[in-house]
Amino acid sequence: EGETHIIEGKLIAGETYILHEEQSPDGYVIASDVIFEVGEDGKVQTVVMKDETTKIHVSKTDITGDKELGGAKLVVKDKNGDVVDSWTSVEGETHIIEGKLIAGETYTLREEQSPEGYVIASDIVFEVNEDGSVQTVVMKDDTTKIHVSKTDITGDKEIGGAKLVVKDKNGDVVDSWTSVEGETHIIEGKLIAGETYTLREEQAPEGYVIAEEIIFTVNEDGKVQTVIMKDDTTKIHISKTDITGDKEIGGAKLVVKDKNGDVVDSWTSVEGESHIIEGKLIAGETYTLREEQAPEGYVIAEEITFTVNEDGKVQTVVMKDDTTKIHISKTDITGDKEIGGAKLVVIDKKGKVVDSWTSVEGESHIIEGKLTAGETYTLREEQSPNGYVIASEITFTVNEDGKVQTVVMKDDTTKVRISKTDITGSKEIGGAKLVVKDKNGEVVDSWTSVEGESHMIEGILIAGETYTLHEEQAPNGYRIAEDITFTVNEDGTVLTVVMKDDTDTTIVKTGDTTPLLMWTVTMMLAAAALVMSLYYRRKRRSRKMN
């Protein structure tokens, strides 16, 4: 280097010679032959041979070859694997390697890191031209291609309405979209080959739950890569049970409403089965389970508010119905004493008997699980206990809140007033021995009348039954009255029975020996006198008229 080569005394004057380069220095190409003639004048003669440097243009383009890409880290390695040049591509510019490569030698162009959005291209092996011409090596980078498929759990159906994002390792969103039914989403040229990303579902479509995140690494080979995220449907099991929670009951009319109050599902419960709502409710949303009509014998349960799980697990919502509870209290008119012996029925609005019983002294009657919440019923007394009148019917409506409800029916006692008077009916007389007998002739009450007072029989006689009032002994000066038959009122009103005693015209003195015949004659004479008196009165009246 730095020196010329002198050929002295070896060449013949006047002769023609060829200067030929058999091997060029590293970085240069072999020059063309130089033909020269040796002068005869003996002067120093200079022959110049010029070597051109090797010139390699490396072009880093996209797959079309039309766009020079920046950001690719590239190296050129010799046959020994040693790096002879390295650089990062600049957008819009080719890279020139001049004077570094040996003409005729083979090298490898390798991309160590592709630009963002592109995959690493395959190595290119090339040989440096020996003729000094500019040589261009083109390496094309294909874009990264990720197909994101959003399907149902079967994987067969592309579903729309899912809000999705892809985040890089720093948590930054590099792509976001809403899935379209029947279409996959393509992310091209946004993700870096070899880098790891997270596919996250931020909101599931209606009726589906949010899927678990998927972590994936972008292929470096440029092949289309598919990432499949499957959404499971929301699954809600509605269990309609009795208050114990052990028995699924049928006949309840139920609805589920969304936050706007719109009904999203409605059904009637089936005995022994829970109701499944699949794919109708939105994960993470809050809904209200409402019972619009309870089964017969149960009350409407309180509403239940629930939020749909986002993890796809089966979720069970249990609504328990309590039985209707009606306490029927059969008391006397005071309300303090539970009385027995009343025959009672409860009738529905169609006139059907839904419960019947005979009251027990000291106990109320409980009707549980037979009556329908919100329905109206009639409590009727078909036969009152002895000594009481039949009470008026009571209409009541069963509570819908499950609280114990008490219906009180009060029976008034039968009331019969016995008035023992003289024949005028204006004077209560005392001393009469009286009895009341039932239809079997049994004495049910007996007393002796008191002057100026009537006798009250309360709570002894049976409403609607017929009795006989019999005077066993009249007071002094009165004759025994005829028996009186009467029927006890059923409506609780006081029945007054008046027995009138006529006076006895026979005066009997102690020690009097007047024969009975004398008494009879006297009565006959009095009657004759009365007839004669009437005869003469008529005769005088006839004369006056004439």
C-alpha positions as CSV (number, residue, x, y, z in Angstrom):
1,E,0.0,0.0,0.0
2,G,1.3,3.4,-0.9
3,E,4.0,2.1,-3.3
4,T,4.2,1.6,-7.1
5,H,5.7,-1.6,-8.6
6,I,8.8,-1.2,-10.9
7,I,9.6,-3.7,-13.7
8,E,13.1,-3.1,-14.8
9,G,15.1,-4.9,-17.5
10,K,12.5,-7.6,-17.9
11,L,10.4,-6.1,-20.8
12,I,11.5,-5.7,-24.4
13,A,11.4,-2.3,-25.9
14,G,8.8,-1.9,-28.6
15,E,6.9,-4.9,-27.4
16,T,3.2,-4.9,-26.3
17,Y,2.2,-6.4,-22.9
18,I,-1.0,-7.0,-20.9
19,L,-1.4,-6.0,-17.2
20,H,-3.8,-8.4,-15.6
21,E,-5.2,-8.4,-12.0
22,E,-5.8,-11.9,-10.8
23,Q,-7.1,-11.0,-7.3
24,S,-8.2,-7.7,-6.1
25,P,-7.7,-6.5,-2.6
26,D,-10.6,-6.9,-0.1
27,G,-13.3,-4.3,-0.8
28,Y,-12.3,-4.0,-4.5
29,V,-13.3,-5.6,-7.7
30,I,-10.7,-7.0,-10.2
31,A,-9.9,-4.3,-12.7
32,S,-10.0,-4.7,-16.4
33,D,-6.8,-5.7,-18.2
34,V,-4.5,-2.8,-19.2
35,I,-2.6,-3.2,-22.6
36,F,0.6,-1.2,-23.0
37,E,3.6,-1.0,-25.3
38,V,7.2,-0.6,-23.9
39,G,8.8,2.6,-25.3
40,E,12.1,2.5,-27.2
41,D,13.4,5.7,-25.9
42,G,14.3,4.3,-22.5
43,K,12.3,6.8,-20.5
44,V,10.4,5.7,-17.4
45,Q,7.0,4.5,-18.4
46,T,4.0,4.4,-15.9
47,V,1.1,2.0,-16.4
48,V,-1.9,2.7,-14.1
49,M,-4.5,0.0,-13.2
50,K,-7.5,1.3,-11.1
51,D,-9.6,-1.0,-8.8
52,E,-13.2,0.0,-8.1
53,T,-14.5,-0.6,-4.6
54,T,-17.2,-3.2,-4.2
55,K,-20.6,-1.5,-3.9
56,I,-23.7,-3.3,-2.4
57,H,-27.0,-1.5,-2.1
58,V,-29.3,-3.1,0.5
59,S,-32.9,-2.2,0.2
60,K,-35.3,-3.0,3.1
61,T,-38.9,-2.8,1.8
62,D,-42.4,-3.9,2.6
63,I,-43.7,-7.0,0.9
64,T,-44.7,-5.0,-2.1
65,G,-41.2,-3.8,-2.7
66,D,-42.4,-0.2,-3.2
67,K,-41.8,1.2,0.3
68,E,-38.4,1.5,2.0
69,L,-39.0,0.6,5.7
70,G,-37.2,2.1,8.6
71,G,-36.4,0.5,12.0
72,A,-35.2,-2.9,10.8
73,K,-31.9,-4.1,12.4
74,L,-29.8,-5.8,9.8
75,V,-26.4,-7.4,9.5
76,V,-24.2,-8.9,6.8
77,K,-22.2,-11.9,7.7
78,D,-19.3,-13.6,5.8
79,K,-19.0,-17.3,5.1
80,N,-17.4,-17.7,8.6
81,G,-20.4,-16.1,10.3
82,D,-18.6,-13.0,11.2
83,V,-20.4,-9.7,11.0
84,V,-18.9,-7.4,8.4
85,D,-21.6,-4.7,8.5
86,S,-24.6,-3.8,10.7
87,W,-27.1,-1.0,10.6
88,T,-30.7,0.0,11.3
89,S,-32.7,0.8,8.2
90,V,-33.9,4.3,7.6
91,E,-37.4,4.9,6.1
92,G,-37.1,5.8,2.4
93,E,-33.4,5.1,2.1
94,T,-31.3,2.2,0.9
95,H,-28.2,1.2,2.8
96,I,-24.9,1.2,0.8
97,I,-22.0,-1.1,1.7
98,E,-19.0,0.1,-0.2
99,G,-15.5,-1.4,0.0
100,K,-16.3,-3.8,2.8
101,L,-17.2,-6.9,0.9
102,I,-14.8,-9.0,-1.2
103,A,-15.6,-9.4,-4.8
104,G,-16.6,-12.9,-5.6
105,E,-17.3,-13.8,-2.0
106,T,-20.6,-15.0,-0.7
107,Y,-22.4,-13.2,2.2
108,T,-25.6,-13.5,4.2
109,L,-28.0,-10.6,4.8
110,R,-29.9,-11.2,8.0
111,E,-32.7,-9.2,9.7
112,E,-32.2,-9.4,13.4
113,Q,-35.2,-7.3,14.3
114,S,-38.1,-6.3,12.1
115,P,-39.8,-2.9,12.2
116,E,-43.0,-2.6,14.3
117,G,-45.9,-4.3,12.4
118,Y,-43.6,-6.5,10.3
119,V,-42.2,-10.0,10.6
120,I,-38.5,-10.8,10.2
121,A,-37.7,-11.7,6.6
122,S,-35.8,-14.8,5.6
123,D,-32.0,-14.6,5.3
124,I,-30.7,-13.6,1.8
125,V,-27.5,-15.2,0.6
126,F,-25.7,-13.2,-2.2
127,E,-22.3,-13.1,-4.0
128,V,-20.4,-9.9,-4.6
129,N,-20.0,-9.1,-8.3
130,E,-16.5,-9.0,-9.5
131,D,-17.1,-6.6,-12.3
132,G,-17.5,-3.5,-10.1
133,S,-21.1,-2.8,-11.1
134,V,-23.4,-1.6,-8.4
135,Q,-25.2,-4.5,-6.9
136,T,-28.7,-4.3,-5.1
137,V,-29.9,-6.8,-2.6
138,V,-33.6,-6.4,-1.7
139,M,-35.1,-7.8,1.5
140,K,-38.8,-7.6,1.8
141,D,-40.7,-7.6,5.2
142,D,-44.2,-8.9,5.3
143,T,-46.6,-7.3,7.8
144,T,-47.7,-9.2,11.0
145,K,-51.2,-10.6,10.5
146,I,-53.3,-11.6,13.5
147,H,-56.8,-12.9,12.9
148,V,-58.9,-12.6,16.1
149,S,-62.0,-14.8,16.1
150,K,-64.7,-14.1,18.6
151,T,-67.0,-17.2,18.9
152,D,-69.5,-18.8,21.1
153,I,-68.3,-21.7,23.4
154,T,-68.7,-24.2,20.5
155,G,-66.3,-22.3,18.4
156,D,-68.6,-22.6,15.4
157,K,-70.3,-19.2,15.5
158,E,-68.7,-15.8,15.2
159,I,-70.6,-13.5,17.5
160,G,-71.0,-9.8,17.4
161,G,-71.2,-7.1,20.0
162,A,-68.1,-8.0,22.1
163,K,-65.8,-5.1,23.0
164,L,-62.2,-6.2,22.7
165,V,-58.7,-4.8,23.1
166,V,-55.2,-6.0,22.5
167,K,-52.6,-4.7,25.0
168,D,-48.8,-4.8,24.8
169,K,-46.5,-5.9,27.6
170,N,-46.7,-2.4,29.0
171,G,-50.5,-2.5,29.2
172,D,-50.9,0.0,26.4
173,V,-53.8,-0.6,24.0
174,V,-52.5,-1.2,20.5
175,D,-55.9,-2.2,19.0
176,S,-59.6,-2.0,20.0
177,W,-62.8,-3.0,18.2
178,T,-66.3,-4.4,18.6
179,S,-66.8,-7.8,17.1
180,V,-69.1,-8.2,14.1
181,E,-71.3,-11.2,13.8
182,G,-69.9,-13.7,11.3
183,E,-66.6,-11.9,10.8
184,T,-63.1,-12.3,12.3
185,H,-61.1,-9.2,13.1
186,I,-57.7,-8.7,11.3
187,I,-54.8,-6.9,13.0
188,E,-52.3,-6.2,10.2
189,G,-49.1,-4.3,10.6
190,K,-49.8,-3.2,14.2
191,L,-48.1,-5.9,16.3
192,I,-44.4,-6.6,16.6
193,A,-43.2,-10.0,15.5
194,G,-41.9,-12.0,18.5
195,E,-43.6,-9.8,21.0
196,T,-46.2,-11.0,23.5
197,Y,-49.7,-9.4,23.7
198,T,-52.9,-9.8,25.7
199,L,-56.3,-10.1,24.1
200,R,-58.9,-8.9,26.6
201,E,-62.7,-8.8,26.4
202,E,-63.9,-5.6,28.1
203,Q,-67.6,-6.2,27.5
204,A,-69.3,-9.4,26.4
205,P,-72.3,-9.5,24.0
206,E,-75.7,-9.8,25.5
207,G,-76.3,-13.2,26.8
208,Y,-72.6,-14.1,27.1
209,V,-70.0,-13.8,29.9
210,I,-66.6,-12.2,29.6
211,A,-64.0,-14.7,28.5
212,E,-60.7,-15.2,30.2
213,E,-57.8,-13.1,28.8
214,I,-55.6,-14.8,26.1
215,I,-51.9,-14.1,26.0
216,F,-50.2,-14.8,22.6
217,T,-46.9,-14.2,20.9
218,V,-46.8,-12.8,17.3
219,N,-45.2,-15.3,14.9
220,E,-41.9,-14.1,13.3
221,D,-42.5,-16.1,10.0
222,G,-45.1,-13.9,8.5
223,K,-47.7,-16.6,8.4
224,V,-51.3,-15.6,9.2
225,Q,-51.9,-16.3,12.9
226,T,-55.4,-16.9,14.4
227,V,-56.3,-16.2,18.0
228,I,-59.7,-17.6,19.1
229,M,-61.5,-16.3,22.1
230,K,-64.7,-18.2,23.0
231,D,-67.6,-16.7,25.0
232,D,-69.8,-18.9,27.1
233,T,-73.4,-18.0,27.6
234,T,-74.8,-16.6,30.8
235,K,-76.5,-19.3,32.8
236,I,-79.0,-18.5,35.6
237,H,-80.9,-21.2,37.4
238,I,-84.0,-19.9,39.2
239,S,-85.2,-22.1,42.0
240,K,-88.7,-21.6,43.3
241,T,-89.1,-23.4,46.6
242,D,-91.2,-23.5,49.7
243,I,-89.9,-21.7,52.8
244,T,-87.7,-24.7,53.7
245,G,-85.8,-24.5,50.5
246,D,-86.2,-28.3,50.0
247,K,-89.1,-28.5,47.7
248,E,-89.4,-27.0,44.2
249,I,-93.0,-25.8,43.8
250,G,-95.0,-25.3,40.7
251,G,-97.6,-22.7,39.6
252,A,-95.7,-19.5,40.5
253,K,-95.8,-16.9,37.8
254,L,-92.4,-15.3,37.7
255,V,-90.6,-12.6,35.7
256,V,-87.1,-11.2,35.5
257,K,-86.8,-7.5,34.8
258,D,-83.7,-5.5,33.7
259,K,-82.6,-2.2,35.3
260,N,-85.1,-0.3,33.0
261,G,-88.0,-2.4,34.3
262,D,-88.4,-4.3,31.0
263,V,-89.3,-8.0,31.2
264,V,-86.5,-10.1,29.8
265,D,-87.9,-13.5,30.8
266,S,-91.2,-14.8,32.2
267,W,-92.5,-18.3,33.1
268,T,-94.6,-20.4,35.4
269,S,-92.7,-22.6,37.7
270,V,-92.9,-26.4,37.4
271,E,-93.0,-28.7,40.4
272,G,-89.7,-30.3,41.0
273,E,-87.8,-28.3,38.4
274,S,-85.7,-25.2,38.4
275,H,-85.9,-22.7,35.5
276,I,-82.8,-22.0,33.4
277,I,-82.2,-18.7,31.7
278,E,-79.4,-19.2,29.2
279,G,-78.0,-16.5,26.9
280,K,-80.7,-13.9,27.7
281,L,-79.0,-11.9,30.5
282,I,-76.0,-9.7,30.3
283,A,-72.9,-10.5,32.3
284,G,-72.3,-8.0,35.0
285,E,-75.8,-6.5,34.8
286,T,-78.2,-6.4,37.6
287,Y,-81.7,-7.9,37.3
288,T,-84.8,-8.3,39.5
289,L,-86.7,-11.6,40.0
290,R,-90.3,-10.9,40.8
291,E,-93.2,-13.2,41.7
292,E,-96.3,-11.9,40.1
293,Q,-98.6,-14.7,41.3
294,A,-97.9,-17.2,44.0
295,P,-99.0,-20.8,43.8
296,E,-102.2,-21.8,45.6
297,G,-101.5,-21.9,49.3
298,Y,-98.4,-19.7,49.2
299,V,-97.8,-15.9,49.5
300,I,-95.9,-13.8,47.1
301,A,-92.2,-13.7,48.0
302,E,-90.2,-10.5,48.2
303,E,-88.3,-9.4,45.1
304,I,-84.7,-10.6,44.7
305,T,-82.1,-8.4,43.0
306,F,-79.1,-10.2,41.5
307,T,-76.1,-9.5,39.4
308,V,-75.1,-11.9,36.6
309,N,-71.7,-13.5,37.1
310,E,-69.0,-12.5,34.5
311,D,-67.1,-15.8,34.8
312,G,-69.6,-18.1,33.0
313,K,-70.2,-20.3,36.0
314,V,-73.7,-21.5,36.6
315,Q,-75.5,-19.1,39.0
316,T,-78.5,-20.2,41.1
317,V,-81.0,-17.7,42.5
318,V,-83.4,-19.2,45.1
319,M,-86.8,-17.6,45.8
320,K,-88.7,-19.1,48.7
321,D,-92.4,-18.9,49.1
322,D,-94.0,-19.0,52.5
323,T,-97.4,-20.7,53.0
324,T,-100.5,-18.6,53.6
325,K,-101.4,-18.8,57.3
326,I,-105.0,-17.9,58.4
327,H,-106.0,-18.3,62.0
328,I,-109.7,-18.6,62.5
329,S,-110.8,-17.6,65.9
330,K,-114.3,-18.6,67.0
331,T,-115.2,-16.6,70.1
332,D,-118.2,-15.5,72.1
333,I,-119.5,-12.0,71.6
334,T,-116.8,-10.6,74.0
335,G,-114.0,-12.0,71.9
336,D,-112.3,-13.3,75.0
337,K,-113.4,-16.9,74.9
338,E,-112.7,-19.5,72.2
339,I,-115.8,-21.6,71.9
340,G,-116.1,-25.1,70.7
341,G,-118.8,-27.0,68.7
342,A,-119.3,-24.5,65.9
343,K,-119.4,-26.1,62.4
344,L,-117.5,-23.7,60.1
345,V,-116.5,-23.6,56.4
346,V,-114.4,-21.4,54.2
347,I,-115.7,-20.9,50.7
348,D,-113.8,-19.5,47.7
349,K,-115.2,-17.0,45.2
350,K,-116.7,-19.8,43.1
351,G,-118.6,-21.2,46.1
352,K,-116.3,-24.2,46.6
353,V,-115.6,-25.3,50.1
354,V,-111.8,-25.2,50.6
355,D,-111.8,-26.0,54.4
356,S,-114.3,-27.2,57.0
357,W,-114.0,-28.0,60.7
358,T,-115.7,-27.9,64.0
359,S,-114.3,-25.4,66.5
360,V,-112.5,-26.7,69.6
361,E,-112.9,-24.9,72.9
362,G,-109.9,-22.8,73.7
363,E,-108.2,-23.2,70.3
364,S,-108.1,-21.3,67.1
365,H,-108.2,-23.1,63.8
366,I,-105.2,-22.7,61.5
367,I,-105.5,-22.9,57.7
368,E,-102.0,-23.2,56.3
369,G,-101.2,-23.6,52.6
370,K,-104.8,-24.0,51.4
371,L,-105.7,-20.5,50.5
372,T,-104.3,-18.4,47.7
373,A,-102.6,-15.1,48.5
374,G,-104.6,-12.1,47.3
375,E,-107.8,-14.1,46.9
376,T,-111.0,-13.3,48.7
377,Y,-112.8,-16.0,50.8
378,T,-116.0,-16.3,52.9
379,L,-116.0,-17.7,56.4
380,R,-119.4,-19.2,57.1
381,E,-120.9,-20.7,60.2
382,E,-123.2,-23.6,59.3
383,Q,-124.1,-24.6,62.8
384,S,-123.5,-22.6,66.0
385,P,-122.6,-24.2,69.3
386,N,-125.4,-24.9,71.8
387,G,-126.5,-21.6,73.4
388,Y,-125.2,-19.4,70.5
389,V,-126.7,-18.0,67.4
390,I,-125.1,-18.3,63.9
391,A,-122.8,-15.4,63.2
392,S,-123.0,-13.3,60.1
393,E,-120.6,-14.4,57.3
394,I,-117.2,-12.8,57.2
395,T,-115.4,-12.0,53.9
396,F,-111.7,-11.7,54.0
397,T,-108.7,-11.4,51.6
398,V,-105.6,-13.4,52.2
399,N,-102.5,-11.3,52.8
400,E,-99.7,-11.5,50.2
401,D,-96.9,-10.8,52.6
402,G,-96.8,-14.1,54.4
403,K,-97.6,-12.7,57.8
404,V,-100.0,-14.6,60.0
405,Q,-103.5,-13.3,59.5
406,T,-106.3,-13.7,62.1
407,V,-110.0,-13.7,61.2
408,V,-112.3,-13.5,64.3
409,M,-115.9,-14.6,64.1
410,K,-117.9,-13.8,67.2
411,D,-121.1,-15.8,68.2
412,D,-123.7,-14.1,70.3
413,T,-125.6,-16.2,72.8
414,T,-129.3,-17.1,72.3
415,K,-131.5,-14.9,74.4
416,V,-135.1,-15.8,75.2
417,R,-137.1,-13.6,77.6
418,I,-140.0,-15.4,79.4
419,S,-142.7,-13.0,80.6
420,K,-145.2,-14.4,83.1
421,T,-148.2,-12.0,83.2
422,D,-151.8,-11.9,84.2
423,I,-154.5,-12.2,81.6
424,T,-154.2,-8.5,80.8
425,G,-150.5,-8.9,79.9
426,S,-149.6,-5.7,81.9
427,K,-148.5,-7.3,85.1
428,E,-145.6,-9.6,85.7
429,I,-146.8,-12.1,88.3
430,G,-144.7,-14.1,90.7
431,G,-144.9,-17.6,92.1
432,A,-145.5,-19.5,88.9
433,K,-143.3,-22.6,88.6
434,L,-142.2,-22.8,85.0
435,V,-140.0,-25.1,82.9
436,V,-138.7,-25.1,79.3
437,K,-138.5,-28.5,77.6
438,D,-136.7,-29.4,74.4
439,K,-138.2,-31.4,71.5
440,N,-137.3,-34.6,73.4
441,G,-139.3,-33.5,76.5
442,E,-136.1,-32.9,78.5
443,V,-136.2,-29.9,80.9
444,V,-133.5,-27.4,79.9
445,D,-134.5,-24.7,82.3
446,S,-136.8,-24.3,85.3
447,W,-137.5,-21.4,87.6
448,T,-140.2,-19.7,89.7
449,S,-141.4,-16.3,88.4
450,V,-140.7,-13.2,90.4
451,E,-143.3,-10.5,90.6
452,G,-142.5,-7.5,88.4
453,E,-139.6,-9.4,86.6
454,S,-139.3,-11.4,83.4
455,H,-137.0,-14.4,83.2
456,M,-134.1,-14.4,80.8
457,I,-132.7,-17.6,79.4
458,E,-129.3,-16.8,77.8
459,G,-126.8,-19.2,76.2
460,I,-128.9,-22.3,77.1
461,L,-131.2,-22.8,74.2
462,I,-130.1,-23.7,70.7
463,A,-130.7,-21.3,67.9
464,G,-133.3,-22.5,65.5
465,E,-134.6,-25.2,67.8
466,T,-138.2,-25.5,69.0
467,Y,-139.0,-25.6,72.8
468,T,-142.1,-25.8,75.0
469,L,-142.8,-23.4,77.9
470,H,-144.8,-25.3,80.5
471,E,-146.3,-24.0,83.7
472,E,-146.2,-26.7,86.3
473,Q,-147.8,-24.6,89.1
474,A,-149.8,-21.4,88.8
475,P,-149.6,-18.7,91.5
476,N,-152.4,-18.5,94.0
477,G,-155.6,-17.1,92.4
478,Y,-154.5,-18.1,88.9
479,R,-155.1,-21.0,86.6
480,I,-152.3,-23.0,84.9
481,A,-151.8,-21.6,81.4
482,E,-151.7,-23.7,78.3
483,D,-148.2,-24.7,77.0
484,I,-146.5,-22.4,74.6
485,T,-144.3,-23.7,71.8
486,F,-141.6,-21.3,70.5
487,T,-138.5,-21.4,68.2
488,V,-135.3,-19.7,69.2
489,N,-134.2,-16.8,66.9
490,E,-131.1,-17.5,64.8
491,D,-130.1,-13.9,64.3
492,G,-129.1,-13.1,67.9
493,T,-132.2,-10.9,68.6
494,V,-134.0,-11.4,71.9
495,L,-137.1,-13.5,71.6
496,T,-139.8,-12.7,74.1
497,V,-142.3,-15.4,75.0
498,V,-145.4,-14.2,77.0
499,M,-147.4,-16.6,79.1
500,K,-150.6,-15.2,80.5
501,D,-152.4,-16.7,83.5
502,D,-156.1,-16.2,83.9
503,T,-157.5,-15.7,87.4
504,D,-159.2,-18.5,89.3
505,T,-162.8,-17.5,90.3
506,T,-163.1,-20.3,92.9
507,I,-162.4,-19.0,96.4
508,V,-161.5,-21.8,98.7
509,K,-161.2,-21.1,102.5
510,T,-159.6,-23.2,105.0
511,G,-162.2,-25.4,106.9
512,D,-165.1,-24.5,104.5
513,T,-167.5,-27.6,104.2
514,T,-169.7,-26.2,101.4
515,P,-170.5,-29.1,99.1
516,L,-169.3,-29.0,95.5
517,L,-172.9,-29.3,94.4
518,M,-173.7,-26.0,96.0
519,W,-171.0,-24.3,94.1
520,T,-172.2,-25.8,90.9
521,V,-175.8,-24.7,91.5
522,T,-174.6,-21.2,92.3
523,M,-172.8,-21.0,89.0
524,M,-175.8,-22.2,87.1
525,L,-178.1,-19.7,88.8
526,A,-175.7,-16.9,87.9
527,A,-175.7,-18.0,84.3
528,A,-179.5,-18.1,84.2
529,A,-179.7,-14.6,85.7
530,L,-177.3,-13.4,83.0
531,V,-179.5,-14.9,80.2
532,M,-182.7,-13.4,81.6
533,S,-181.0,-10.0,81.9
534,L,-180.0,-10.1,78.3
535,Y,-183.6,-11.2,77.2
536,Y,-185.2,-8.2,78.9
537,R,-182.7,-5.8,77.5
538,R,-183.6,-6.9,74.0
539,K,-187.3,-6.7,74.7
540,R,-187.1,-3.1,75.9
541,R,-184.9,-2.1,73.0
542,S,-187.6,-3.6,70.6
543,R,-190.3,-1.6,72.3
544,K,-188.5,1.7,71.9
545,M,-188.0,1.0,68.3
546,N,-191.7,0.5,67.8
